[in-house]
Amino acid sequence: MKVTPKKSIVFNKAKMKRAKRVSVAKLIAADEGSPTVAMRLFEIAPGGQTPWHAHDWEHVIFGVKGRGILKTENGDAPFGPGDSLLVEPDEEHNFVNAGAGVLTFVCIVPLRGDV
């Protein structure tokens, strides 16, 4: 078993090229002993967004705080606290903060997607 206390969560600037005002905290991943998935916590400041991109793994998303828009090649999906989303493999997408406060969401991906 592994427990990551809230007080030990550390946010770092996202490493994605062209990310704007995006921070991410690795909650559970390979270093914590997870054999297959990584759970990360994203924060996107007002006016921020992830870059438009696609990859061969899925994202499972859970909204925690704020208002966001998941933009995909198939349309836009507004989301907020308590909403769950699935970004399918190879689906072009980005996440946009659509509110006045910080957008926070949990993102779970296969370990190979934890970059």
C-alpha positions as CSV (number, residue, x, y, z in Angstrom):
1,M,0.0,0.0,0.0
2,K,1.1,3.6,-0.7
3,V,-0.5,6.7,0.6
4,T,0.6,10.2,-0.6
5,P,-0.5,12.7,2.0
6,K,-2.0,16.0,0.7
7,K,0.8,18.0,2.4
8,S,3.5,16.2,0.3
9,I,2.0,17.1,-3.1
10,V,4.4,19.2,-5.1
11,F,3.4,20.9,-8.3
12,N,5.9,21.5,-11.1
13,K,5.6,23.4,-14.4
14,A,4.2,21.0,-17.0
15,K,6.9,19.7,-19.4
16,M,4.6,19.8,-22.5
17,K,5.8,22.2,-25.2
18,R,3.4,25.1,-25.7
19,A,1.6,24.4,-22.4
20,K,0.4,27.8,-21.0
21,R,0.1,28.3,-17.2
22,V,-0.1,24.5,-16.5
23,S,1.3,22.7,-13.4
24,V,1.2,19.0,-12.6
25,A,1.9,16.9,-9.5
26,K,2.7,13.3,-9.8
27,L,0.5,11.5,-7.1
28,I,1.1,7.8,-7.8
29,A,3.3,6.3,-10.6
30,A,6.1,3.9,-11.1
31,D,8.3,5.5,-8.4
32,E,5.5,4.8,-5.9
33,G,5.2,1.2,-7.0
34,S,2.3,1.4,-9.4
35,P,2.8,-1.3,-12.0
36,T,0.5,0.0,-14.8
37,V,-0.9,3.5,-14.3
38,A,0.0,7.0,-13.2
39,M,-2.3,9.4,-11.4
40,R,-1.4,13.0,-11.8
41,L,-3.1,16.2,-10.5
42,F,-3.2,19.1,-13.0
43,E,-3.7,22.8,-12.2
44,I,-4.4,25.2,-15.1
45,A,-4.4,28.9,-14.1
46,P,-6.9,31.3,-15.6
47,G,-6.1,31.9,-19.3
48,G,-4.1,28.7,-19.4
49,Q,-4.3,25.5,-21.6
50,T,-2.5,22.4,-22.6
51,P,-1.2,22.2,-26.1
52,W,-3.3,20.5,-28.9
53,H,-1.9,17.0,-29.1
54,A,-2.7,13.3,-29.5
55,H,-1.0,10.0,-28.4
56,D,-1.7,6.3,-28.4
57,W,-3.0,6.1,-24.8
58,E,-6.2,7.1,-23.1
59,H,-6.7,9.7,-20.3
60,V,-9.3,9.2,-17.6
61,I,-10.1,12.6,-16.1
62,F,-12.0,13.6,-12.9
63,G,-12.8,17.3,-12.4
64,V,-11.9,18.6,-8.9
65,K,-12.2,22.4,-9.0
66,G,-13.0,25.2,-11.4
67,R,-14.4,25.1,-14.9
68,G,-12.7,23.7,-18.0
69,I,-13.3,22.7,-21.6
70,L,-12.0,19.5,-23.0
71,K,-11.5,20.3,-26.7
72,T,-11.3,17.4,-29.1
73,E,-11.4,16.7,-32.8
74,N,-15.0,15.5,-32.1
75,G,-16.2,18.6,-30.3
76,D,-15.9,20.5,-27.0
77,A,-17.0,19.2,-23.6
78,P,-17.3,21.7,-20.7
79,F,-16.6,20.1,-17.3
80,G,-16.3,20.9,-13.7
81,P,-16.1,19.4,-10.2
82,G,-17.4,15.8,-10.1
83,D,-17.4,15.3,-13.9
84,S,-15.6,12.3,-15.4
85,L,-14.2,12.3,-18.9
86,L,-12.4,9.9,-21.2
87,V,-10.0,11.0,-23.9
88,E,-9.6,8.0,-26.3
89,P,-6.3,6.8,-27.7
90,D,-5.2,8.9,-30.8
91,E,-7.9,11.5,-30.2
92,E,-6.5,15.0,-30.7
93,H,-7.3,17.2,-27.7
94,N,-6.4,19.9,-25.2
95,F,-7.6,21.2,-21.9
96,V,-8.6,24.9,-21.4
97,N,-9.3,26.8,-18.3
98,A,-12.7,28.3,-18.9
99,G,-13.2,30.1,-15.6
100,A,-11.8,32.9,-13.4
101,G,-10.2,30.5,-10.9
102,V,-7.7,27.7,-11.1
103,L,-8.9,24.5,-13.0
104,T,-7.9,21.4,-11.1
105,F,-8.4,17.8,-12.4
106,V,-7.1,14.3,-11.8
107,C,-5.6,12.6,-14.8
108,I,-4.9,8.8,-15.0
109,V,-2.9,7.4,-17.8
110,P,-0.9,4.2,-18.5
111,L,2.7,4.5,-17.2
112,R,4.0,5.0,-20.8
113,G,2.0,8.2,-20.9
114,D,3.5,9.6,-17.7
115,V,5.9,12.0,-19.4
